[in-house]
Amino acid sequence: MNKLYPSAAEALKGIVRDDQLLAVGGFGLCGIPEALIAALRDTGVKNLTVISNNAGVDGFGLGQLLETRQIKKMISSYVGENKEFERQYLAGELELEFTPQGTLAEKLRAGGAGIPAFFTRTGVGTLVAEGKETREFDGHTYIMERALNPEVSLVKAWKADRSGNLVFRRTARNFNPAVAMAGKITVVEVEQIVEVGEIDPDAVHLPGIYVHRLVLNPHPEKRIEKRTTRPAA
């Protein structure tokens, strides 16, 4: 089966809409589906709830969707590099479900594995635990976390064959496999497309059964985050 679409815009056609729950892979600016995010912005869909480790930076990645006010809620674990995110949140214009990073990863993994909920000690006794069921196991308190099942997942991989078998590259793998597995519909942006059979089965990081649509972006911008320090005295 050939899952390749001619453009990011075509790959999103008919599957994105207002008020949707989406998940987007990446960690900071590493391994983000740049072309798919830009195409999502251009659709004009709004009132989105977006699951992502963070929200990019101002003007790039998911930061573009914040600027156009298409996101109403973020489910994230780190939000410290986006001034527009901060402004909207402090002004009460953006909802935030703040989630510990390991818990966020497990909520996505559980969603992809068909596990509706799990128990974790992370967040016990904090705001994270408010309103959640607790249980005692072996003398310790655990809180119950629900799995995440986004309607659409946007993912970045390095290489794919036309059936959607994926290979990720180094740290750009990050949240992407879990996001891909959790999505009811998963769209993947890749830098290389090869024919079926050209990827050694032992080299496949994620099988194509989790992938519904592919788009080729051979020359992504791949911005990097830079540490800013105070000038030396």
C-alpha positions as CSV (number, residue, x, y, z in Angstrom):
1,M,0.0,0.0,0.0
2,N,1.4,3.4,-1.0
3,K,0.7,5.9,1.8
4,L,2.6,8.8,0.3
5,Y,0.8,12.1,-0.3
6,P,2.0,14.8,-2.6
7,S,2.2,17.5,0.0
8,A,1.6,18.2,3.7
9,A,-1.6,20.1,2.8
10,E,-2.9,17.1,0.9
11,A,-2.0,14.7,3.8
12,L,-4.1,16.7,6.2
13,K,-7.1,17.2,3.9
14,G,-10.3,15.7,5.3
15,I,-8.9,14.7,8.7
16,V,-8.4,17.9,10.7
17,R,-11.2,20.0,12.0
18,D,-12.1,22.5,14.7
19,D,-12.2,21.4,18.4
20,Q,-9.9,18.4,17.8
21,L,-7.5,16.6,20.1
22,L,-4.1,16.3,18.3
23,A,-0.7,15.1,19.3
24,V,2.5,16.4,17.9
25,G,5.9,14.7,18.2
26,G,9.2,16.3,19.0
27,F,11.2,17.6,22.0
28,G,11.9,21.3,21.9
29,L,12.7,21.8,18.2
30,C,14.3,18.4,17.8
31,G,12.2,16.0,15.7
32,I,9.2,18.2,15.1
33,P,7.1,17.7,11.9
34,E,7.8,21.2,10.5
35,A,5.9,21.0,7.3
36,L,2.9,19.3,8.9
37,I,2.7,22.0,11.5
38,A,2.8,24.8,8.9
39,A,0.2,23.0,6.9
40,L,-2.0,22.7,10.0
41,R,-1.7,26.4,10.5
42,D,-2.7,27.1,6.9
43,T,-5.9,25.0,7.3
44,G,-7.3,27.6,9.7
45,V,-8.7,25.0,12.1
46,K,-9.2,26.4,15.6
47,N,-10.0,25.5,19.2
48,L,-7.5,22.7,19.1
49,T,-6.3,20.8,22.1
50,V,-2.7,19.8,21.4
51,I,-0.6,17.2,23.2
52,S,3.1,17.9,22.9
53,N,6.0,17.9,25.2
54,N,6.2,21.7,24.7
55,A,5.0,24.3,22.3
56,G,8.1,25.1,20.2
57,V,9.4,28.7,20.3
58,D,8.0,32.0,19.2
59,G,7.3,31.9,15.5
60,F,8.4,28.3,14.9
61,G,6.9,24.9,15.5
62,L,3.7,24.9,17.5
63,G,4.5,28.6,18.3
64,Q,3.1,29.4,14.9
65,L,-0.3,28.0,16.0
66,L,-0.2,30.0,19.2
67,E,0.4,33.2,17.2
68,T,-2.7,32.5,15.1
69,R,-4.7,31.6,18.2
70,Q,-5.6,28.2,16.8
71,I,-4.8,26.4,20.1
72,K,-7.1,26.7,23.0
73,K,-5.4,24.1,25.3
74,M,-2.0,22.5,25.6
75,I,-1.2,19.2,27.3
76,S,2.5,19.6,28.0
77,S,5.4,19.0,30.3
78,Y,7.6,21.9,29.5
79,V,6.6,25.4,28.5
80,G,9.6,27.6,29.3
81,E,10.8,28.8,25.9
82,N,7.8,30.5,24.4
83,K,7.0,34.0,25.4
84,E,3.6,34.0,23.6
85,F,2.7,30.8,25.4
86,E,3.5,32.6,28.7
87,R,1.6,35.7,27.7
88,Q,-1.6,33.8,26.7
89,Y,-1.5,31.5,29.7
90,L,-1.0,34.3,32.3
91,A,-3.8,36.3,30.5
92,G,-6.2,33.4,30.9
93,E,-6.4,33.0,27.1
94,L,-4.8,29.5,26.9
95,E,-5.6,26.4,29.0
96,L,-2.8,24.2,30.2
97,E,-2.8,20.7,31.5
98,F,0.6,20.5,33.0
99,T,1.9,16.9,33.0
100,P,5.1,15.4,34.3
101,Q,7.3,14.4,31.3
102,G,7.4,10.7,32.1
103,T,3.7,10.6,32.8
104,L,3.0,12.3,29.5
105,A,5.1,9.7,27.7
106,E,3.4,6.9,29.4
107,K,-0.1,8.3,28.8
108,L,0.7,8.3,25.0
109,R,2.3,4.8,25.2
110,A,-0.7,3.5,27.1
111,G,-3.0,5.0,24.5
112,G,-1.2,3.2,21.7
113,A,-1.2,-0.1,23.6
114,G,-4.9,0.0,24.4
115,I,-4.4,0.5,28.1
116,P,-7.1,2.9,29.4
117,A,-5.3,4.0,32.6
118,F,-2.3,3.3,34.8
119,F,-1.1,4.1,38.3
120,T,2.0,6.2,39.1
121,R,3.6,7.8,42.2
122,T,4.7,10.8,40.2
123,G,2.7,13.9,41.3
124,V,1.3,12.5,44.5
125,G,0.7,15.3,47.0
126,T,0.9,18.0,44.3
127,L,-1.5,19.9,42.1
128,V,-1.0,17.1,39.5
129,A,-3.0,14.7,41.8
130,E,-6.0,17.0,42.3
131,G,-9.3,15.3,41.3
132,K,-7.7,12.0,40.4
133,E,-8.3,8.6,41.9
134,T,-5.6,7.3,44.3
135,R,-4.7,3.8,45.4
136,E,-2.4,2.3,48.0
137,F,0.1,-0.3,46.7
138,D,2.8,-1.8,49.0
139,G,2.5,1.1,51.4
140,H,2.8,3.8,48.8
141,T,0.1,6.1,47.4
142,Y,-0.4,6.2,43.6
143,I,-2.5,8.3,41.4
144,M,-4.5,7.1,38.4
145,E,-3.6,8.7,35.1
146,R,-5.8,8.2,32.0
147,A,-4.3,7.3,28.6
148,L,-4.3,9.7,25.7
149,N,-5.9,8.9,22.3
150,P,-5.5,11.8,20.0
151,E,-7.8,11.9,16.9
152,V,-4.8,12.9,14.8
153,S,-1.1,12.6,15.4
154,L,1.6,14.5,13.5
155,V,5.0,12.8,13.6
156,K,8.5,13.3,12.3
157,A,10.7,10.4,11.2
158,W,13.9,10.2,9.1
159,K,13.1,7.5,6.6
160,A,10.0,5.5,5.6
161,D,9.1,3.0,2.9
162,R,5.8,3.5,1.0
163,S,4.0,1.3,3.5
164,G,4.9,3.5,6.4
165,N,7.6,1.5,8.1
166,L,9.6,4.1,9.9
167,V,13.2,4.7,10.9
168,F,14.0,7.6,13.3
169,R,17.3,9.4,13.6
170,R,19.1,9.6,16.9
171,T,17.5,11.9,19.5
172,A,14.8,13.0,17.0
173,R,13.1,9.8,17.9
174,N,12.0,11.2,21.3
175,F,8.2,11.4,21.7
176,N,7.5,10.5,18.1
177,P,7.0,6.7,18.3
178,A,4.6,7.1,21.2
179,V,2.7,9.9,19.5
180,A,2.4,7.8,16.3
181,M,1.1,4.7,18.2
182,A,-1.5,6.7,20.2
183,G,-3.1,8.5,17.2
184,K,-6.3,7.2,15.7
185,I,-5.0,8.7,12.4
186,T,-1.2,9.2,12.2
187,V,0.4,11.4,9.6
188,V,4.2,11.2,9.3
189,E,6.7,13.7,7.7
190,V,9.9,12.1,6.5
191,E,13.2,13.2,4.9
192,Q,13.6,10.0,2.8
193,I,11.2,7.7,1.0
194,V,12.3,4.2,-0.2
195,E,10.6,1.3,-1.7
196,V,9.0,-1.5,0.3
197,G,11.7,-4.0,1.2
198,E,14.6,-1.6,1.2
199,I,14.6,-1.2,5.0
200,D,15.9,-4.2,6.8
201,P,13.1,-5.5,9.0
202,D,15.5,-5.4,12.0
203,A,16.1,-1.7,11.3
204,V,12.4,-0.7,11.5
205,H,11.8,1.4,14.6
206,L,8.0,1.6,14.1
207,P,6.0,-0.7,11.8
208,G,3.7,0.8,9.2
209,I,0.5,-0.5,10.8
210,Y,0.6,2.7,13.0
211,V,1.0,5.0,10.0
212,H,-1.9,6.1,7.8
213,R,-0.4,8.9,5.7
214,L,3.2,10.0,4.7
215,V,4.6,13.2,3.3
216,L,8.1,13.9,2.0
217,N,10.0,16.9,3.3
218,P,13.6,16.3,2.1
219,H,15.0,19.6,3.3
220,P,13.5,20.6,6.7
221,E,14.9,23.7,8.4
222,K,15.9,21.9,11.6
223,R,16.4,24.9,13.8
224,I,18.2,24.3,17.0
225,E,17.7,25.8,20.4
226,K,20.5,27.9,21.8
227,R,21.4,28.5,25.4
228,T,21.3,32.2,26.3
229,T,23.6,33.2,29.2
230,R,24.2,36.5,30.9
231,P,27.3,38.4,29.5
232,A,30.4,37.9,31.6
233,A,31.0,40.8,34.0
